[in-house]
Amino acid sequence: MHMSRYLKIYPAKNRPDHFLLYSTLRLSAAILSGAALDHARKGTLPDTLRDKLAHLGMLVPDPDSEREQMRGLLDRVNAKSRRFTAMVVLNLDCNLNCGYCYEAEFRDGRYMSEATADLLVEYLLREQITRGFDAELSFYGGEPLLSLDLIRRISRPLKEQAERHGVDYRFSVVTNGTLLNRRCAGELAELGLKGAKFTLDGPRHIHDIERPYASGAGSFDAIVDNIAAIWDLVPIQLGGNFRSENYLHFPRLLDQLVERGITKEKIQSVLFTPVTPKAGCSERSSGCVSSSAPWLVEAQLYLREEILKRGFKTSKPKVSACIVELEKNLLVNCEGDFYKCPALMGWDGFSIGNLAEGIRDFRASHAVGNWRVDACLDCAYLPLCFGGCRFLNLLQDKTVSEVDCRRDHFDAALERIVEQDLAYTGTSGEARKVPTARGVSSPAPSGAPASASC
């Protein structure tokens, strides 16, 4: 057995001559003594410990075969997927006036027409639901709840037909949170609402400056009131957008929520991301705004720890790729045009089709598989990155075919992220106990990796 190439090894915190092993592919963790690690590298571990490390993905029979398995991983994911996921932009209008609005350059009060909504329903029925695929939509804007009538028009027939064909239809909303009161949430839950992402940009005094109503009035209290009113009806994800000058104040937001009775059990997860230019990805995935800028790495690690310290959940490292790599993920804009990513919606030349004509081959235009090069296939971070973000390439005047390498970011952040998860949740991804070798101490408590030596 050989050490996996998708493995990071760090000195174990507060444990001299011990090392923390983290599999970026299996998202598993273990702590080994220096002697055990030396035996692992030489292939001379006791059978029990060797088999356990192999089960955790840290030892593999053949590194070259593992590399080729990684080359085809996303192809296998696409082939096995039975769920179609789409972000649907219902309008380019909003009742707030956020200074950093990601869609500000092309927000013009446009709304999806009923005819386009009907085309979307026809497309999903024809291409997905009647073919046995689940359908999951994320309604987006602008502010999607300004188009409540369209959510009804789209969801009612899809839910009915999905039940008839034995598949699942569900949707979520990415909302500023001002309109999702209990009456609205109750109605939408009956139509298939399974989650809502709210945004609070810090404690009240910061949020009300960053995200005021169009009238100039603050929106903080209305959003918090709605969270308190609907948390038992709809799982809530909480996001927030920070700047270098205000991120230190964001933990106070969580304290204010608790003061209002919104405790950790009432929020599914919390994720704070930096303000990004144009049509940023932060509404979709934190991966799109990763950066190795020292202040940003420190801000993200600080905020992550403050979230965990208060008992709230936040994102963990995961095997993930830019959504351009995932065949059954796309975005539908107000006119019914297809894009692969909300960030690319504001850039010319990145439409991949429309509801009337279907999806065009986008593999070349979006550089699908640009990570299938030696530098990426040999990189321990590949499972967490798969070539990075096309949008960030565009922001840096690069082509989408270039790899958005995340090595500097993960070098700066991953070790502390894994340590945070072990410290506050007793796990990191799918961390499991490693049985101790002969003659050493007993395993660590359940949920935490154990020490081992030989």
C-alpha positions in Angstrom: 0.0 0.0 0.0 1.1 3.5 -0.8 0.3 7.0 0.6 -2.5 8.7 -1.4 -1.4 11.7 -3.4 -4.6 13.4 -2.2 -3.4 13.6 1.4 -2.2 16.5 3.5 0.0 15.9 6.6 0.4 18.5 9.3 2.0 18.5 12.7 -0.6 17.5 15.3 -1.6 20.5 17.5 -0.4 20.1 21.1 0.9 16.5 20.4 4.7 16.3 20.0 5.9 13.8 17.4 2.3 13.2 16.1 0.9 14.2 12.8 -2.6 15.0 11.5 -3.4 13.3 8.3 -6.3 14.7 6.2 -7.6 13.1 3.0 -8.9 15.7 0.6 -10.8 13.1 -1.3 -12.4 11.1 1.5 -12.6 14.1 3.9 -11.3 11.9 6.6 -8.8 12.6 9.4 -6.5 10.6 11.6 -3.6 11.3 14.0 -0.5 9.1 13.8 2.7 9.1 15.8 5.9 10.0 13.8 6.9 6.3 14.0 3.6 5.1 12.6 3.8 7.7 9.8 7.3 6.5 8.9 6.0 2.9 8.7 3.0 4.1 6.5 5.5 5.7 4.1 7.6 2.5 4.0 4.6 0.2 3.7 5.4 -1.7 6.9 2.3 -0.9 9.0 0.6 -3.6 11.0 -2.3 -5.1 9.0 -5.1 -3.7 11.2 -3.8 -0.1 11.1 -2.9 -0.4 7.4 -6.5 -1.6 6.6 -8.0 1.2 8.6 -5.9 3.9 6.9 -6.8 2.3 3.5 -10.5 2.5 4.5 -10.1 6.2 5.2 -8.5 6.7 1.7 -5.1 7.5 3.1 -3.4 4.4 1.7 -4.0 3.2 -1.8 -2.8 0.1 -3.7 -1.5 2.0 -6.7 -1.0 5.8 -6.9 -1.1 5.8 -10.7 -4.5 4.0 -10.7 -5.7 6.5 -8.1 -4.7 9.4 -10.4 -6.6 7.9 -13.3 -9.6 7.3 -11.1 -9.5 11.0 -10.3 -9.3 11.9 -14.0 -12.7 10.3 -14.5 -14.4 11.2 -11.2 -16.6 14.0 -12.5 -17.6 11.9 -15.6 -18.8 9.2 -13.2 -20.7 11.8 -11.1 -22.4 13.2 -14.1 -23.3 9.7 -15.4 -24.9 8.7 -12.0 -26.7 11.9 -11.3 -30.5 11.5 -11.1 -31.2 15.1 -10.0 -31.4 18.2 -12.3 -30.6 21.5 -10.6 -31.3 24.9 -11.9 -31.1 28.5 -10.6 -34.0 30.4 -12.0 -33.7 34.2 -12.2 -37.3 35.5 -11.9 -36.6 39.2 -12.1 -33.9 41.8 -12.0 -35.7 44.0 -9.5 -35.4 44.5 -5.8 -36.9 46.3 -2.8 -33.5 46.9 -1.3 -30.7 49.1 -2.4 -27.5 47.4 -1.5 -24.4 49.4 -2.4 -22.4 46.4 -3.7 -25.3 44.8 -5.6 -23.9 42.0 -7.7 -26.4 42.6 -10.5 -26.3 46.4 -10.3 -24.8 46.8 -13.8 -27.6 45.0 -15.5 -30.5 45.2 -13.0 -33.2 47.0 -14.9 -36.5 46.0 -13.3 -37.0 43.2 -15.9 -39.3 40.3 -15.0 -39.7 36.8 -16.4 -42.9 36.6 -18.5 -45.6 34.1 -17.9 -44.9 32.7 -21.4 -41.2 32.1 -20.4 -42.3 30.5 -17.1 -44.5 28.1 -19.0 -41.6 27.3 -21.4 -39.5 26.4 -18.3 -42.3 24.1 -17.0 -42.5 22.4 -20.4 -38.8 22.0 -20.6 -38.5 20.5 -17.1 -41.4 18.1 -17.8 -40.1 17.0 -21.2 -36.4 16.8 -20.5 -36.2 15.9 -16.8 -39.3 14.8 -14.9 -40.9 12.5 -17.4 -37.5 10.9 -17.9 -37.3 10.0 -14.3 -35.0 12.8 -13.0 -35.7 14.7 -9.8 -35.9 18.5 -10.3 -34.6 21.0 -7.8 -34.9 24.8 -8.5 -33.4 27.7 -6.7 -35.4 30.9 -7.3 -33.1 33.9 -7.6 -33.2 37.5 -8.6 -33.2 40.4 -8.0 -35.6 39.5 -5.2 -37.4 36.3 -6.3 -40.4 36.9 -3.9 -41.4 39.9 -5.9 -42.4 37.3 -8.4 -44.4 35.1 -6.1 -47.0 34.6 -8.8 -44.4 33.0 -11.0 -43.2 30.7 -8.3 -46.8 29.4 -8.0 -47.2 29.1 -11.8 -44.0 27.1 -12.1 -44.2 25.0 -9.0 -47.8 23.8 -9.0 -47.6 21.8 -12.3 -44.1 20.6 -11.6 -45.0 19.3 -8.1 -48.1 17.6 -9.5 -46.3 15.9 -12.4 -43.3 14.9 -10.3 -45.6 13.0 -7.9 -47.3 11.4 -10.9 -44.0 10.2 -12.3 -42.6 9.1 -8.9 -39.8 11.7 -8.8 -39.1 14.6 -6.5 -39.7 18.3 -7.1 -38.4 20.8 -4.7 -37.2 24.4 -4.6 -35.4 26.9 -2.5 -35.2 30.7 -2.6 -32.2 33.0 -2.4 -33.9 36.0 -0.8 -33.0 39.2 1.0 -35.5 38.0 3.7 -37.8 41.0 3.9 -40.8 39.3 2.2 -40.6 35.7 3.5 -43.0 36.0 6.4 -44.9 33.0 7.9 -47.9 33.3 5.7 -45.7 33.3 2.6 -43.5 30.5 3.9 -46.5 28.3 4.7 -47.9 28.7 1.2 -44.6 28.0 -0.5 -43.9 25.0 1.7 -47.0 23.3 0.3 -45.7 23.9 -3.2 -42.3 22.3 -2.5 -40.2 25.0 -0.7 -37.4 23.1 1.1 -35.0 25.9 2.1 -34.3 29.6 2.1 -31.1 31.5 2.1 -31.3 34.8 4.0 -28.6 37.5 4.0 -27.6 39.7 7.0 -24.6 41.8 6.5 -23.4 41.9 10.0 -25.0 43.3 13.2 -27.8 45.9 12.8 -25.7 49.0 12.6 -23.7 47.6 9.7 -26.4 45.7 7.9 -28.7 48.7 7.8 -26.0 50.7 6.0 -25.1 47.9 3.6 -28.6 46.7 2.8 -31.2 49.4 3.3 -34.6 49.5 1.7 -34.9 51.6 -1.5 -36.4 54.3 0.8 -33.2 54.3 2.8 -34.8 52.7 5.9 -33.0 49.8 7.6 -34.1 46.3 6.8 -32.4 44.4 9.7 -35.4 44.1 12.0 -37.8 42.9 9.3 -35.4 40.1 8.2 -34.8 39.0 11.8 -38.5 39.0 12.5 -39.1 36.8 9.5 -36.4 34.3 10.5 -37.9 34.1 13.9 -41.3 33.5 12.4 -40.5 30.8 9.9 -37.6 28.7 11.1 -39.9 25.8 12.1 -41.4 25.8 8.6 -38.4 26.1 6.3 -34.7 25.3 6.9 -32.8 28.5 6.8 -29.2 29.1 5.6 -27.8 32.5 6.7 -25.3 34.3 4.6 -23.6 37.6 4.9 -21.1 39.7 2.9 -18.2 41.3 4.7 -15.6 43.8 3.8 -12.0 44.2 5.2 -13.1 47.1 7.4 -16.1 45.5 9.0 -15.6 41.7 9.3 -14.5 41.9 12.9 -18.0 43.0 13.9 -19.8 40.1 12.2 -19.8 37.8 15.3 -22.0 40.3 17.1 -24.7 39.5 14.5 -24.9 35.9 15.9 -25.1 37.3 19.4 -28.0 39.6 18.4 -29.8 36.6 16.8 -29.5 34.6 20.0 -30.8 37.6 22.0 -33.9 37.5 19.7 -34.4 33.8 20.4 -32.8 32.6 17.1 -30.5 30.0 18.5 -28.2 27.6 16.8 -30.9 24.9 16.4 -33.0 27.3 14.3 -30.4 28.0 11.6 -29.2 25.2 9.3 -25.8 26.9 8.6 -24.0 30.2 8.6 -21.5 31.3 6.0 -20.0 34.7 5.6 -18.3 35.6 2.3 -16.5 38.7 1.0 -18.1 41.3 -1.2 -17.2 40.4 -4.8 -17.5 42.5 -7.9 -20.2 42.2 -10.5 -22.4 39.0 -10.5 -20.5 37.2 -7.8 -20.8 33.6 -6.8 -21.2 34.0 -3.1 -24.9 33.4 -3.2 -24.2 30.0 -4.7 -21.0 28.7 -3.1 -18.2 29.9 -1.0 -15.7 28.3 -3.3 -16.2 31.0 -5.9 -14.8 33.7 -3.6 -11.8 31.9 -2.2 -8.6 34.0 -2.3 -5.1 33.8 -0.9 -5.1 37.5 0.0 -3.7 37.5 3.6 -6.5 39.7 5.1 -9.2 37.6 3.4 -7.8 34.2 4.6 -7.5 35.6 8.1 -11.0 37.1 7.9 -12.6 33.8 6.8 -10.7 31.7 9.4 -11.6 34.2 12.1 -15.3 34.3 11.2 -15.5 30.5 10.8 -14.1 30.0 14.3 -16.5 32.5 15.8 -19.4 30.7 14.1 -18.3 27.3 15.4 -17.5 28.8 18.9 -21.1 29.9 19.2 -22.4 26.4 18.3 -23.7 27.3 14.8 -22.9 25.1 11.9 -20.9 26.3 8.9 -19.6 24.8 5.7 -16.9 22.1 5.8 -14.3 21.2 3.1 -16.0 19.1 0.5 -15.2 17.4 -2.8 -16.5 20.1 -5.2 -16.1 21.5 -8.6 -17.2 24.6 -10.5 -20.7 24.0 -11.7 -19.6 24.3 -15.3 -18.3 20.8 -14.8 -21.7 19.4 -13.7 -23.9 18.5 -16.6 -27.2 18.7 -14.7 -26.7 22.2 -13.2 -27.5 25.4 -15.0 -29.1 28.9 -14.7 -32.2 30.2 -16.5 -32.4 33.9 -16.8 -35.5 36.1 -17.2 -35.6 35.7 -21.0 -35.2 31.9 -20.8 -31.5 31.9 -21.8 -29.3 29.2 -20.3 -26.0 29.9 -18.5 -23.8 27.6 -16.4 -23.2 30.0 -13.5 -25.0 33.1 -12.1 -21.7 35.0 -12.2 -21.4 34.4 -16.0 -24.9 35.8 -16.6 -23.4 39.3 -16.8 -20.8 38.5 -19.4 -21.2 38.4 -23.1 -20.7 35.2 -24.9 -21.5 32.8 -22.1 -25.1 31.8 -22.9 -25.3 28.0 -23.6 -28.7 27.9 -25.2 -32.3 28.7 -24.3 -35.6 27.1 -23.3 -36.8 27.0 -26.9 -33.8 25.5 -28.5 -32.2 23.5 -25.7 -28.6 23.4 -24.4 -25.6 23.9 -26.8 -22.4 22.0 -26.3 -20.4 24.2 -23.9 -17.4 22.0 -23.2 -15.0 24.2 -25.3 -16.5 27.6 -24.5 -16.4 26.9 -20.7 -13.1 24.9 -20.7 -14.7 21.8 -19.2 -12.0 19.5 -17.9 -9.3 22.2 -17.9 -8.0 20.6 -14.7 -7.1 17.3 -16.5 -3.4 18.3 -16.6 -0.4 16.9 -14.7 -0.1 19.9 -12.3 -3.7 19.4 -11.1 -3.9 15.6 -11.2 -0.8 15.5 -9.0 -2.0 18.2 -6.6 -3.3 17.1 -3.2 -6.0 19.8 -3.3 -7.5 18.6 -6.6 -10.7 17.1 -5.0 -11.4 20.4 -3.3 -10.9 22.5 -6.4 -11.0 20.8 -9.8 -9.6 23.8 -11.6 -11.3 26.5 -9.6 -13.6 29.3 -10.8 -14.0 30.6 -14.3 -15.5 33.8 -13.1 -12.4 34.7 -11.0 -10.3 34.1 -14.1 -12.4 36.7 -16.0 -12.0 39.2 -13.2 -8.3 38.8 -13.5 -8.3 39.2 -17.3 -7.5 35.6 -17.8 -9.2 33.2 -20.1 -11.7 30.6 -18.8 -9.4 27.9 -20.1 -6.7 28.7 -17.5 -6.8 26.9 -14.2 -7.8 29.1 -11.3 -5.2 27.5 -8.9 -6.2 27.5 -5.3 -3.0 26.1 -3.9 -2.0 29.3 -2.1 -5.4 29.6 -0.5 -5.5 26.0 0.7 -1.9 26.2 1.9 -2.9 29.2 4.0 -6.3 28.0 5.3 -6.9 24.2 5.1 -4.9 23.1 8.1 -6.7 25.6 10.4 -10.1 24.7 9.0 -9.5 21.0 9.8 -8.2 21.8 13.3 -11.3 24.0 13.8 -13.6 21.2 12.9 -11.9 18.7 15.1 -11.9 21.2 18.0 -15.5 22.3 17.8 -17.4 19.4 16.2 -15.2 16.4 16.9 -15.1 15.6 13.2 -13.8 16.9 9.9 -15.9 15.7 7.0 -16.1 12.0 7.5 -13.3 11.7 10.1 -13.3 8.4 11.9 -11.4 6.7 14.7 -8.2 5.0 13.7 -7.5 1.9 15.8 -4.4 2.1 17.9 -1.5 -0.2 17.1 -0.1 -2.7 19.6 1.3 -1.2 22.8 -0.1 2.3 22.6 -2.9 4.2 24.3 -6.6 3.6 23.7 -8.6 5.3 21.0 -9.8 8.8 21.2 -13.4 9.6 22.1 -16.0 8.8 19.5 -16.1 11.1 16.6 -12.5 12.2 16.9 -9.4 10.6 15.3 -7.4 8.4 17.6 -3.6 8.3 18.0 -1.7 5.4 16.6 1.9 4.3 16.6 4.0 1.2 16.0 
